[in-house]
């Protein structure tokens, strides 16, 4: 019997909204640096430059945290890939997916994001996690449908 070729059903990255847990504290630290710098007697220009550097580092960090993760669901497997220079990829066949849990903290709900924890049979690397998804319920439904389709294909 010929097997169907593997094809991508869904692929995505974390949403920038999910990185507000990095950006908001970073902005508060930048503001604190500005206030403390001026209070400590630094010139306003120096304090502003230091605060801007802190803010830029925060934004770059949040951007890197967004682009270094990629999630993929195919008709055969699920992938979590992360890294820029060195890359690590976690993969599981769909027939090994046992449980998909949607998690949304209060902070996640405020920014309209969520995470999926995907438990697989015999996984050594722990549960897969799709973080900071803008449509976590929709992605969960896509994954559930792919798992059901794979189970029917195997019968």
C-alpha positions in Angstrom: 0.0 0.0 0.0 1.5 3.4 -1.0 1.8 5.9 1.8 0.6 9.5 1.6 3.4 12.0 1.5 3.9 14.2 4.5 2.4 17.7 4.1 2.2 20.7 6.4 -1.2 21.3 7.9 -0.3 24.3 10.1 2.9 26.2 10.9 3.4 29.3 13.1 5.5 31.2 15.6 4.8 32.8 18.9 2.9 36.0 18.8 4.6 39.2 19.8 1.7 39.7 22.2 2.9 36.7 24.1 6.2 38.5 24.7 4.6 41.3 26.7 5.9 39.4 29.7 9.4 40.5 28.6 8.4 43.9 27.2 6.4 45.3 30.1 9.0 44.5 32.8 11.7 45.8 30.4 9.8 49.1 29.9 9.4 49.4 33.7 13.1 48.8 34.2 13.9 51.4 31.6 11.6 53.9 33.3 13.2 53.1 36.7 16.7 53.5 35.2 15.7 56.9 33.9 14.2 58.1 37.2 17.0 56.8 39.4 19.6 58.2 36.9 18.2 61.7 37.1 17.7 61.4 40.9 21.3 60.2 41.3 22.5 63.3 39.5 23.2 62.0 36.0 22.5 64.5 33.3 19.1 64.1 31.7 20.8 63.1 28.4 22.9 60.4 30.0 19.9 59.0 31.9 17.7 59.0 28.7 20.5 57.2 26.7 20.8 54.5 29.3 17.0 54.1 29.5 16.8 53.8 25.7 19.6 51.2 25.6 17.7 49.2 28.3 14.5 49.5 26.2 16.2 48.5 23.0 17.8 45.5 24.6 14.3 44.5 25.9 12.7 44.8 22.4 15.6 42.9 20.7 15.3 40.1 23.3 11.5 39.9 22.8 12.0 39.8 19.0 14.6 37.1 19.3 12.3 35.1 21.6 9.6 35.3 18.9 11.6 34.5 15.8 13.7 31.7 17.2 10.7 29.4 17.8 8.7 27.7 15.0 5.9 25.2 15.4 4.7 22.8 12.7 1.9 20.3 12.4 2.0 17.9 9.5 -0.3 15.1 8.6 2.3 12.7 10.2 4.2 14.6 12.9 4.3 17.6 15.2 7.5 19.7 15.5 8.9 22.3 17.9 12.0 24.0 16.5 14.0 26.6 18.3 17.3 28.4 17.8 19.0 30.8 15.5 22.6 29.7 15.3 22.3 26.2 16.8 19.0 24.6 16.4 17.1 22.1 18.5 14.1 20.3 17.1 11.6 18.2 19.1 9.5 15.8 16.9 6.8 13.3 17.6 4.6 11.2 15.3 0.9 12.1 15.6 -0.1 8.6 16.7 2.0 9.2 19.8 0.1 12.3 20.9 -1.8 11.4 24.0 -3.0 14.7 25.4 -3.2 18.4 24.4 -3.7 20.9 27.2 -4.6 24.6 26.6 -3.1 27.0 29.2 -3.9 30.7 29.6 -2.7 32.7 32.5 -4.4 35.9 33.4 -1.5 37.8 31.6 -2.0 35.5 28.5 -5.8 36.2 28.5 -5.2 40.0 28.8 -3.1 39.8 25.6 -5.2 37.2 23.8 -2.6 34.4 23.7 -2.2 31.0 25.1 0.0 27.9 25.1 -0.6 24.3 24.2 1.2 21.5 26.1 1.3 18.4 24.0 2.0 15.1 25.8 3.3 12.2 23.8 3.7 8.5 24.6 7.3 7.7 25.7 8.6 11.2 25.2 12.0 11.7 26.8 12.2 15.4 26.3 9.0 16.2 28.2 5.8 17.7 26.8 6.0 19.8 23.7 4.9 23.4 24.2 3.5 25.8 21.6 3.9 29.1 23.5 2.3 32.5 22.9 -0.2 31.4 20.3 -2.8 34.0 19.2 -5.4 31.3 18.4 -4.6 28.5 20.8 -8.1 26.9 20.6 -8.0 26.9 16.8 -4.5 25.3 16.8 -5.6 22.7 19.3 -8.5 21.8 17.0 -6.2 21.5 14.0 -3.9 19.2 16.0 -6.8 17.1 17.3 -8.2 16.7 13.8 -4.7 15.7 12.5 -4.3 13.1 15.3 -7.8 11.7 14.6 -7.0 11.5 10.8 -3.7 9.7 11.5 -5.5 7.2 13.8 -8.0 6.5 11.1 -5.2 6.2 8.5 -3.5 3.6 10.7 -6.6 1.4 11.1 
